[in-house]
Amino acid sequence: MGTVGTGVDQAAERGRLINVAYRLLGSLTEAEDAVQDAYARWYGLSRSRREEIFSPAPG
């Protein structure tokens, strides 16, 4: 497990997130907007708060 946003290829991660959002929302535009909003919220958090949030490793 690793902390989200550290050492991750952000372009690849963004693509995966858009794919998931598209499957949920059915619209590429809405999926891109949802991912952009998530990134804005993520980077709005303090560094210490981001470090507290863990993500399972892809597999």
Stockholm file with secondary structure:
# STOCKHOLM 1.0

chainA/1-59         MGTVGTGVDQAAERGRLINVAYRLLGSLTEAEDAVQDAYARWYGLSRSRREEIFSPAPG
#=GR chainA/1-59 SS CEETTSSCCHHHHHHHHHHHHHHHHSCHHHHHHHHHHHHHHHHHSCHHHHHHCEECCCC
#=GC SS_cons        CEETTSSCCHHHHHHHHHHHHHHHHSCHHHHHHHHHHHHHHHHHSCHHHHHHCEECCCC
//
